[in-house]
């Protein structure tokens, strides 16, 4: 019997992210407390640009965006937001969506699997994802539980379970 495998990835559904940004834009346009503050949210290349007339208002726009992302099934670990900075007469926050597992986190996850997962489980870094394999499917499910409870700063999904 061949080994059972699954891949650990960190992917973002860009259509859902676009929908969350559009919902944020609509809510900002309708809410009374954002009237006259110049509050806006828009895509700027790969980044999401939040603008408002004061630091508190731009943080409130970020809070609305986070709420919309959570309602659409995103983890806040995928949102990488900077600090508010002044740009002319307005304040801005640049946010981006983290995608893929970088080398440092892949090595950290691989070490965690090596140290704490059942002994039959092997892991292998493949680009921006991690392939996990074992003869036992039960060991793989135990490894999934271990990775879900791991303290990493990225959102993990498990795909290609065979």
N, CA, C and O of each residue as an XYZ file, in Angstrom:
648
protein
N       0.845     -1.195      0.000
C       0.000      0.000      0.000
C       0.884      1.250      0.000
O       1.880      1.314      0.721
N       0.515      2.229     -0.804
C       1.286      3.469     -0.904
C       1.048      4.328      0.335
O       0.058      4.166      1.047
N       1.974      5.234      0.566
C       1.835      6.146      1.699
C       0.657      7.085      1.492
O       0.365      7.494      0.368
N      -0.014      7.421      2.580
C      -1.055      8.439      2.555
C      -0.380      9.790      2.742
O       0.586      9.902      3.497
N      -0.881     10.815      2.060
C      -0.252     12.135      2.140
C      -1.311     13.229      2.245
O      -2.484     13.020      1.934
N      -0.865     14.391      2.689
C      -1.643     15.626      2.556
C      -0.665     16.787      2.466
O       0.498     16.667      2.850
N      -1.154     17.917      1.951
C      -0.325     19.115      1.821
C      -0.822     20.168      2.800
O      -2.027     20.354      2.970
N       0.112     20.849      3.437
C      -0.200     21.982      4.304
C       0.084     23.237      3.493
O       1.211     23.442      3.043
N      -0.934     24.086      3.300
C      -0.790     25.295      2.497
C      -1.363     26.486      3.257
O      -2.052     26.331      4.266
N      -1.066     27.658      2.756
C      -1.668     28.885      3.267
C      -2.101     29.695      2.050
O      -1.301     30.428      1.468
N      -3.356     29.561      1.673
C      -3.871     30.206      0.466
C      -4.985     31.177      0.827
O      -5.644     31.044      1.858
N      -5.176     32.162     -0.055
C      -6.207     33.170      0.116
C      -7.112     33.135     -1.103
O      -6.630     33.120     -2.236
N      -8.434     33.121     -0.878
C      -9.390     33.209     -1.971
C      -9.540     34.690     -2.330
O     -10.175     35.454     -1.602
N      -8.947     35.084     -3.461
C      -8.909     36.504     -3.816
C     -10.288     37.078     -4.137
O     -10.523     38.268     -3.926
N     -11.204     36.251     -4.645
C     -12.561     36.748     -4.910
C     -13.258     37.097     -3.600
O     -13.926     38.126     -3.501
N     -13.099     36.234     -2.590
C     -13.706     36.513     -1.285
C     -13.085     37.760     -0.659
O     -13.787     38.555     -0.034
N     -11.775     37.937     -0.824
C     -11.118     39.141     -0.298
C     -11.650     40.383     -1.007
O     -11.898     41.406     -0.367
N     -11.824     40.299     -2.312
C     -12.389     41.411     -3.083
C     -13.800     41.736     -2.607
O     -14.164     42.906     -2.485
N     -14.591     40.704     -2.340
C     -15.950     40.913     -1.825
C     -15.934     41.579     -0.454
O     -16.759     42.450     -0.180
N     -15.001     41.176      0.412
C     -14.901     41.786      1.743
C     -14.532     43.265      1.636
O     -15.072     44.096      2.365
N     -13.610     43.593      0.726
C     -13.221     44.995      0.531
C     -14.408     45.799     -0.001
O     -14.640     46.925      0.440
N     -15.156     45.230     -0.942
C     -16.327     45.933     -1.483
C     -17.397     46.139     -0.417
O     -18.017     47.202     -0.367
N     -17.624     45.137      0.440
C     -18.591     45.294      1.526
C     -18.131     46.362      2.513
O     -18.945     47.130      3.028
N     -16.832     46.410      2.775
C     -16.285     47.441      3.667
C     -16.525     48.821      3.073
O     -16.943     49.744      3.773
N     -16.260     48.955      1.781
C     -16.465     50.237      1.099
C     -17.920     50.677      1.206
O     -18.193     51.845      1.482
N     -18.865     49.749      0.991
C     -20.283     50.088      1.067
C     -20.682     50.514      2.476
O     -21.426     51.479      2.652
N     -20.177     49.781      3.490
C     -20.527     50.132      4.867
C     -19.974     51.502      5.250
O     -20.645     52.274      5.934
N     -18.752     51.805      4.808
C     -18.146     53.110      5.116
C     -18.954     54.232      4.466
O     -19.145     55.294      5.058
N     -19.426     53.986      3.241
C     -20.225     55.010      2.547
C     -21.560     55.257      3.242
O     -22.085     56.368      3.176
N     -22.119     54.253      3.904
C     -23.443     54.372      4.502
C     -23.428     54.808      5.955
O     -24.384     55.431      6.416
N     -22.367     54.499      6.689
C     -22.378     54.770      8.130
C     -22.230     56.263      8.430
O     -21.428     56.967      7.817
N     -23.029     56.716      9.389
C     -23.065     58.125      9.748
C     -21.737     58.595     10.350
O     -21.303     59.713     10.074
N     -21.086     57.760     11.168
C     -19.861     58.189     11.838
C     -18.680     58.333     10.873
O     -17.640     58.867     11.259
N     -18.817     57.869      9.633
C     -17.748     58.055      8.644
C     -18.031     59.205      7.685
O     -17.203     59.488      6.819
N     -19.175     59.877      7.811
C     -19.500     60.992      6.922
C     -18.525     62.152      7.125
O     -18.294     62.581      8.255
N     -17.966     62.645      6.054
C     -17.083     63.805      6.116
C     -15.689     63.520      6.644
O     -14.936     64.459      6.903
N     -15.322     62.269      6.810
C     -13.987     61.957      7.324
C     -13.034     61.546      6.207
O     -11.855     61.297      6.455
N     -13.542     61.475      4.975
C     -12.685     61.069      3.866
C     -12.262     59.615      3.953
O     -11.243     59.228      3.382
N     -13.039     58.806      4.666
C     -12.690     57.395      4.855
C     -12.913     56.625      3.558
O     -13.945     56.766      2.901
N     -11.923     55.806      3.205
C     -12.061     54.970      2.014
C     -11.185     53.732      2.156
O     -10.254     53.695      2.960
N     -11.506     52.722      1.355
C     -10.718     51.498      1.296
C     -10.659     51.091     -0.175
O     -11.670     51.131     -0.877
N      -9.476     50.701     -0.636
C      -9.330     50.333     -2.046
C      -8.122     49.428     -2.231
O      -7.205     49.412     -1.409
N      -8.137     48.676     -3.322
C      -6.983     47.862     -3.693
C      -5.945     48.762     -4.330
O      -6.272     49.608     -5.163
N      -4.715     48.583     -3.948
C      -3.600     49.313     -4.541
C      -2.553     48.272     -4.934
O      -1.608     48.013     -4.189
N      -2.736     47.686     -6.104
C      -1.864     46.592     -6.519
C      -2.201     45.355     -5.711
O      -3.333     44.874     -5.760
N      -1.235     44.832     -4.966
C      -1.455     43.659     -4.110
C      -1.847     44.062     -2.690
O      -2.152     43.197     -1.870
N      -1.842     45.354     -2.390
C      -2.125     45.832     -1.039
C      -3.525     46.437     -0.962
O      -4.096     46.857     -1.968
N      -4.055     46.471      0.245
C      -5.322     47.140      0.518
C      -4.972     48.451      1.213
O      -4.313     48.446      2.253
N      -5.407     49.564      0.649
C      -5.069     50.881      1.178
C      -6.288     51.464      1.894
O      -7.352     51.631      1.298
N      -6.114     51.772      3.188
C      -7.167     52.369      4.000
C      -6.805     53.821      4.254
O      -5.669     54.125      4.616
N      -7.772     54.730      4.065
C      -7.515     56.164      4.255
C      -8.624     56.781      5.101
O      -9.777     56.354      5.051
N      -8.248     57.795      5.879
C      -9.218     58.592      6.629
C      -8.538     59.874      7.102
O      -7.321     60.021      6.981
N      -9.334     60.804      7.643
C      -8.792     62.105      8.027
C      -8.082     62.096      9.375
O      -7.308     63.009      9.661
N      -8.323     61.093     10.208
C      -7.651     61.026     11.505
C      -7.193     59.594     11.768
O      -7.648     58.646     11.128
N      -6.288     59.470     12.720
C      -5.746     58.155     13.056
C      -6.840     57.226     13.615
O      -6.864     56.036     13.300
N      -7.737     57.772     14.438
C      -8.805     56.959     15.013
C      -9.763     56.461     13.935
O     -10.216     55.317     13.986
N     -10.072     57.311     12.963
C     -11.004     56.922     11.891
C     -10.395     55.833     11.007
O     -11.105     54.916     10.594
N      -9.103     55.914     10.710
C      -8.487     54.899      9.855
C      -8.399     53.565     10.601
O      -8.486     52.504      9.983
N      -8.229     53.614     11.919
C      -8.258     52.373     12.708
C      -9.667     51.783     12.720
O      -9.828     50.563     12.728
N     -10.690     52.645     12.721
C     -12.072     52.169     12.662
C     -12.357     51.522     11.307
O     -13.087     50.533     11.237
N     -11.789     52.071     10.227
C     -11.938     51.462      8.899
C     -11.279     50.082      8.891
O     -11.824     49.136      8.322
N     -10.114     49.968      9.517
C      -9.434     48.677      9.614
C     -10.293     47.676     10.384
O     -10.360     46.503     10.016
N     -10.946     48.133     11.446
C     -11.814     47.263     12.235
C     -12.989     46.755     11.392
O     -13.362     45.587     11.491
N     -13.567     47.624     10.569
C     -14.672     47.220      9.693
C     -14.174     46.176      8.684
O     -14.852     45.178      8.439
N     -12.994     46.404      8.103
C     -12.414     45.457      7.145
C     -12.174     44.094      7.811
O     -12.489     43.053      7.233
N     -11.620     44.108      9.019
C     -11.376     42.847      9.731
C     -12.682     42.103      9.983
O     -12.736     40.881      9.839
N     -13.729     42.822     10.356
C     -15.032     42.208     10.595
C     -15.565     41.549      9.331
O     -16.069     40.427      9.373
N     -15.451     42.245      8.213
C     -15.935     41.695      6.935
C     -15.129     40.472      6.516
O     -15.687     39.517      5.976
N     -13.817     40.495      6.760
C     -12.986     39.339      6.419
C     -13.357     38.123      7.271
O     -13.424     37.003      6.764
N     -13.596     38.346      8.558
C     -13.982     37.249      9.448
C     -15.310     36.648      9.004
O     -15.466     35.427      9.001
N     -16.276     37.500      8.627
C     -17.573     36.993      8.176
C     -17.443     36.179      6.901
O     -18.284     35.321      6.635
N     -16.419     36.427      6.114
C     -16.199     35.692      4.864
C     -15.280     34.491      5.056
O     -14.854     33.871      4.082
N     -14.975     34.160      6.312
C     -14.235     32.937      6.582
C     -12.718     33.073      6.593
O     -12.015     32.063      6.550
N     -12.206     34.280      6.649
C     -10.759     34.490      6.710
C     -10.298     34.471      8.159
O     -11.041     34.849      9.065
N      -9.083     34.035      8.363
C      -8.446     34.173      9.661
C      -7.702     35.506      9.656
O      -7.174     35.914      8.622
N      -7.655     36.180     10.789
C      -6.937     37.456     10.834
C      -5.427     37.261     10.711
O      -4.688     38.233     10.554
N      -4.965     36.006     10.781
C      -3.547     35.739     10.565
C      -3.142     36.028      9.125
O      -1.966     36.261      8.848
N      -4.115     36.015      8.198
C      -3.788     36.273      6.798
C      -3.642     37.767      6.514
O      -3.031     38.148      5.516
N      -4.193     38.613      7.374
C      -4.136     40.061      7.156
C      -2.912     40.642      7.851
O      -2.764     40.524      9.067
N      -2.048     41.259      7.080
C      -0.833     41.866      7.603
C      -0.976     43.385      7.468
O      -0.792     43.938      6.384
N      -1.303     44.051      8.576
C      -1.552     45.491      8.552
C      -0.414     46.248      9.213
O       0.118     45.831     10.242
N      -0.054     47.365      8.606
C       0.966     48.220      9.184
C       0.353     49.194     10.174
O      -0.840     49.139     10.470
N       1.184     50.079     10.676
C       0.713     51.116     11.588
C       0.193     52.309     10.778
O       0.628     52.518      9.645
N      -0.737     53.097     11.350
C      -1.216     54.283     10.648
C      -0.077     55.287     10.456
O       0.709     55.522     11.373
N       0.007     55.873      9.271
C       1.010     56.900      9.019
C       0.351     58.074      8.312
O      -0.603     57.915      7.550
N       0.890     59.262      8.586
C       0.344     60.482      7.997
C       0.850     60.631      6.572
O       2.022     60.393      6.280
N      -0.063     61.033      5.692
C       0.294     61.288      4.308
C      -0.473     62.537      3.886
O      -1.635     62.463      3.487
N       0.189     63.674      3.979
C      -0.500     64.932      3.702
C      -1.476     65.238      4.822
O      -1.097     65.280      5.993
N      -2.742     65.453      4.457
C      -3.758     65.757      5.460
C      -4.545     64.528      5.901
O      -5.515     64.648      6.649
N      -4.134     63.349      5.445
C      -4.876     62.147      5.808
C      -3.954     61.103      6.425
O      -2.731     61.185      6.319
N      -4.565     60.134      7.060
C      -3.830     59.005      7.629
C      -4.123     57.770      6.789
O      -5.226     57.600      6.270
N      -3.109     56.906      6.664
C      -3.251     55.708      5.843
C      -2.740     54.483      6.589
O      -1.865     54.575      7.449
N      -3.308     53.340      6.239
C      -2.802     52.042      6.673
C      -2.708     51.169      5.430
O      -3.667     51.048      4.668
N      -1.546     50.568      5.236
C      -1.394     49.618      4.141
C      -1.491     48.210      4.716
O      -0.786     47.867      5.665
N      -2.369     47.401      4.134
C      -2.553     46.020      4.563
C      -2.342     45.101      3.374
O      -2.615     45.466      2.230
N      -1.853     43.910      3.658
C      -1.721     42.923      2.590
C      -2.190     41.575      3.117
O      -2.281     41.364      4.326
N      -2.483     40.678      2.205
C      -2.915     39.338      2.566
C      -1.745     38.390      2.398
O      -1.175     38.278      1.313
N      -1.386     37.700      3.491
C      -0.258     36.771      3.447
C      -0.698     35.466      2.798
O      -1.735     34.898      3.139
N       0.117     35.008      1.854
C      -0.210     33.776      1.151
C       1.056     32.949      0.993
O       2.128     33.494      0.731
N       0.936     31.657      1.148
C       2.091     30.775      1.035
C       2.813     30.648      2.372
O       2.727     31.525      3.232
N       3.515     29.548      2.524
C       4.290     29.306      3.739
C       5.743     29.649      3.430
O       6.365     29.011      2.580
N       6.285     30.649      4.114
C       7.684     31.021      3.871
C       8.625     29.971      4.464
O       8.204     29.116      5.243
N       9.894     30.046      4.089
C      10.868     29.026      4.497
C      10.988     28.902      6.016
O      11.063     27.793      6.544
N      11.007     30.024      6.712
C      11.178     29.981      8.173
C      10.015     29.225      8.834
O      10.236     28.365      9.686
N       8.782     29.548      8.438
C       7.626     28.857      9.015
C       7.567     27.402      8.571
O       7.156     26.540      9.349
N       7.970     27.110      7.336
C       7.977     25.723      6.858
C       8.957     24.886      7.683
O       8.661     23.748      8.050
N      10.125     25.463      7.969
C      11.108     24.743      8.790
C      10.594     24.547     10.208
O      10.813     23.499     10.816
N       9.908     25.562     10.735
C       9.350     25.475     12.082
C       8.290     24.368     12.153
O       8.265     23.591     13.107
N       7.409     24.300     11.133
C       6.379     23.269     11.097
C       6.995     21.887     10.921
O       6.559     20.917     11.542
N       8.010     21.807     10.068
C       8.682     20.539      9.827
C       9.356     20.021     11.105
O       9.304     18.828     11.403
N       9.980     20.924     11.847
C      10.616     20.545     13.113
C       9.573     20.091     14.130
O       9.794     19.133     14.871
N       8.434     20.784     14.160
C       7.342     20.403     15.065
C       6.845     18.993     14.739
O       6.605     18.191     15.642
N       6.692     18.698     13.455
C       6.248     17.360     13.042
C       7.293     16.317     13.438
O       6.954     15.250     13.950
N       8.547     16.631     13.199
C       9.628     15.697     13.522
C       9.683     15.409     15.028
O       9.907     14.272     15.442
N       9.475     16.460     15.847
C       9.613     16.315     17.294
C       8.377     15.728     17.976
O       8.511     14.901     18.878
N       7.178     16.141     17.563
C       5.987     15.823     18.339
C       4.974     14.916     17.647
O       4.106     14.352     18.314
N       5.062     14.763     16.334
C       4.101     13.913     15.620
C       4.496     12.446     15.788
O       5.622     12.155     16.190
N       3.589     11.525     15.488
C       3.961     10.108     15.524
C       5.193      9.833     14.651
O       5.421     10.526     13.660
N       5.971      8.839     15.018
C       7.272      8.598     14.391
C       7.175      8.198     12.914
O       8.132      8.387     12.164
N       6.038      7.651     12.491
C       5.920      7.224     11.094
C       5.694      8.387     10.133
O       5.736      8.196      8.917
N       5.457      9.587     10.656
C       5.120     10.747      9.828
C       6.396     11.448      9.357
O       7.295     11.737     10.147
N       6.451     11.711      8.057
C       7.580     12.436      7.453
C       7.041     13.690      6.778
O       5.923     13.693      6.263
N       7.846     14.762      6.783
C       7.434     15.993      6.106
C       8.516     16.430      5.140
O       9.694     16.114      5.302
N       8.078     17.171      4.127
C       8.991     17.609      3.076
C       8.523     18.981      2.594
O       7.345     19.164      2.287
N       9.441     19.945      2.529
C       9.116     21.292      2.067
C       9.138     21.299      0.544
O      10.122     20.894     -0.075
N       8.033     21.768     -0.060
C       7.936     21.845     -1.516
C       7.489     23.248     -1.897
O       6.292     23.523     -1.981
N       8.450     24.134     -2.127
C       8.121     25.505     -2.492
C       7.460     26.231     -1.336
O       8.062     26.387     -0.273
N       6.221     26.679     -1.535
C       5.514     27.400     -0.471
C       4.458     26.519      0.196
O       3.483     27.024      0.753
N       4.656     25.199      0.138
C       3.771     24.286      0.869
C       4.593     23.161      1.492
O       5.782     23.006      1.213
N       3.936     22.394      2.329
C       4.608     21.334      3.075
C       3.861     20.023      2.816
O       2.659     19.940      3.067
N       4.553     19.011      2.324
C       3.948     17.695      2.069
C       4.217     16.819      3.284
O       5.357     16.701      3.733
N       3.166     16.208      3.811
C       3.272     15.334      4.973
C       2.812     13.944      4.543
O       1.767     13.804      3.908
N       3.592     12.913      4.887
C       3.223     11.560      4.475
C       3.475     10.553      5.591
O       4.328     10.743      6.458
N       2.697      9.472      5.532
C       2.811      8.392      6.501
C       2.087      7.171      5.950
O       1.268      7.290      5.039
N       2.386      6.006      6.496
C       1.662      4.789      6.104
C       0.270      4.769      6.725
O      -0.656      4.181      6.165
N       0.122      5.414      7.888
C      -1.129      5.379      8.638
C      -1.912      6.678      8.483
O      -1.382      7.758      8.741
N      -3.162      6.579      8.066
C      -4.021      7.763      7.964
C      -4.334      8.338      9.346
O      -4.499      9.548      9.497
N      -4.413      7.471     10.345
C      -4.671      7.938     11.706
C      -3.532      8.835     12.195
O      -3.771      9.846     12.856
N      -2.291      8.460     11.866
C      -1.144      9.299     12.237
C      -1.209     10.648     11.538
O      -0.846     11.670     12.120
N      -1.672     10.653     10.285
C      -1.803     11.927      9.557
C      -2.876     12.806     10.195
O      -2.701     14.020     10.292
N      -3.975     12.209     10.627
C      -5.023     13.001     11.278
C      -4.536     13.550     12.615
O      -4.882     14.669     12.994
N      -3.740     12.768     13.323
C      -3.137     13.247     14.566
C      -2.198     14.424     14.277
O      -2.149     15.392     15.036
N      -1.459     14.326     13.178
C      -0.554     15.413     12.778
C      -1.343     16.667     12.417
O      -0.916     17.776     12.739
N      -2.491     16.507     11.752
C      -3.338     17.664     11.441
C      -3.785     18.365     12.716
O      -3.743     19.593     12.799
N      -4.215     17.589     13.713
C      -4.625     18.187     14.996
C      -3.457     18.929     15.638
O      -3.632     20.012     16.196
N      -2.271     18.341     15.557
C      -1.077     18.973     16.113
C      -0.790     20.308     15.427
O      -0.490     21.299     16.093
N      -0.883     20.332     14.090
C      -0.595     21.559     13.339
C      -1.658     22.627     13.571
O      -1.339     23.815     13.604
N      -2.924     22.219     13.732
C      -3.987     23.192     14.009
C      -3.760     23.889     15.339
O      -4.060     25.074     15.483
N      -3.229     23.156     16.313
C      -3.008     23.742     17.633
C      -1.656     24.454     17.732
O      -1.367     25.090     18.746
N      -0.829     24.354     16.692
C       0.498     24.984     16.715
C       0.370     26.503     16.695
O      -0.561     27.053     16.107
N       1.310     27.164     17.339
C       1.304     28.622     17.414
C       2.183     29.191     16.287
O       3.361     29.485     16.490
N       1.587     29.338     15.104
C       2.290     29.939     13.968
C       1.496     31.163     13.527
O       0.289     31.237     13.755
N       2.167     32.117     12.901
C       1.517     33.367     12.528
C       0.967     33.345     11.104
O       0.845     34.391     10.467
N       0.635     32.153     10.606
C      -0.004     32.028      9.298
C      -1.232     31.137      9.437
O      -1.323     30.318     10.352
N      -2.172     31.311      8.518
C      -3.381     30.506      8.497
C      -3.091     29.246      7.681
O      -2.653     29.335      6.534
N      -3.334     28.076      8.268
C      -3.010     26.813      7.594
C      -4.270     26.137      7.082
O      -5.300     26.118      7.756
N      -4.173     25.577      5.868
C      -5.228     24.713      5.332
C      -4.580     23.395      4.931
O      -3.386     23.331      4.641
N      -5.397     22.343      4.923
C      -4.906     21.008      4.571
C      -5.633     20.569      3.302
O      -6.862     20.520      3.270
N      -4.868     20.249      2.258
C      -5.445     19.871      0.968
C      -4.790     18.578      0.480
O      -3.792     18.121      1.036
N      -5.378     17.999     -0.576
C      -4.862     16.798     -1.243
C      -4.670     15.633     -0.288
O      -3.643     14.955     -0.329
N      -5.654     15.399      0.570
C      -5.545     14.262      1.486
C      -5.803     12.992      0.696
O      -6.908     12.782      0.195
N      -4.774     12.131      0.580
C      -4.893     10.894     -0.195
C      -4.491      9.736      0.658
O      -4.516      8.593      0.201
